[in-house]
Amino acid sequence: MLLRLRFPWLAAELLCLSVAAAAQEPPLLAPNRDVTVTYAVTRATADHVAHKLRLIYVARGPAIRVDSFVFPDGRTPFNTVLFDGAQAKRIIIVYQLQGYFEEDLASPDMPELIPDAAMHFTRGAPRTIAGLSCTDWQATSDRFENVTYCLTDDGIVLASDTKTRTLQATDVVPGVPADAPIAVPSDLRRLQARKPAAPNPE
């Protein structure tokens, strides 16, 4: 009260500074809870043929599964990407080949679904997607192409937009499904040939 009476301009300036600092605070870049998110994919190209993605995220580890589907109503993925944070490994399952590729990788390297900490973020406007509130963030990076994300306060990407395609969540469910483990099926073999060139789930 004494500060407000003697130095009203100082109190106002401090308030403005605190608001500005909050506006520039970077977003949470990964979910802080287990969650399953289904995305519709638009602007699919010859290099990105999937029209639906399903992200299964286990916060502990983290452990990640991304299933890619050719058709929007598809139920069987044509490939699956697994990431094991504890083991620092990524696995790309190609069901048509009845096998998988494995590589050492310290981070998921899935910038459309999991923003990279090296990106620079600029806050945009709030939106509502799949019944949840999120905030637009413009992300720029020397390593990845620029992305516009809509991120919830607890780190879930509800939308991402790049120059090649757009993802938008259609369904967000807490927890992980029992029928989609983050593990390689036992009937698949490890492939030694060169893995597919695209680093992101297709």
JODAZI-V390397 format. One record per pair of residues at least 12 apart in sequence whose ideal C-beta (glycine too) atoms are under 6 Angstrom apart, sorted by the first residue. I is the first residue (numbers start at 1). GAP is how many residues later the second one is. Records with the same first field share a line. If there is no record, write none. Layout:
I=GAP + GAP
//
This chain:
23=100
26=95
27=110 + 124
28=127
29=86
30=84 + 125
31=26 + 124 + 125
32=27 + 122 + 123
33=26
34=24 + 25 + 141 + 142
35=22
36=20 + 137 + 140
37=18 + 132 + 135
38=16 + 132 + 133
39=14 + 128 + 130
40=128 + 130
41=124 + 126
42=124
43=122 + 123
48=117 + 154
50=18 + 152
51=20 + 21
52=17 + 20 + 22
53=15
54=13
55=58
56=120 + 124
61=24 + 25
62=23
63=21 + 119
64=19 + 44
65=17 + 117
66=15 + 135
67=13
68=133 + 134
79=14 + 15
80=13
81=120
82=100
83=25
88=16 + 18
90=13 + 15
91=93
92=103
99=89 + 90 + 92
100=84 + 88
101=90 + 94
109=90
110=90
111=33
112=48 + 55 + 88
113=44
115=24
118=23
119=20 + 22
120=20
121=16 + 18
122=16
124=12
127=23
129=21 + 29 + 30 + 40
130=39 + 42
132=20
134=16 + 17 + 18 + 24
135=16
136=14
137=12 + 14
145=17
147=13 + 15
148=13
//
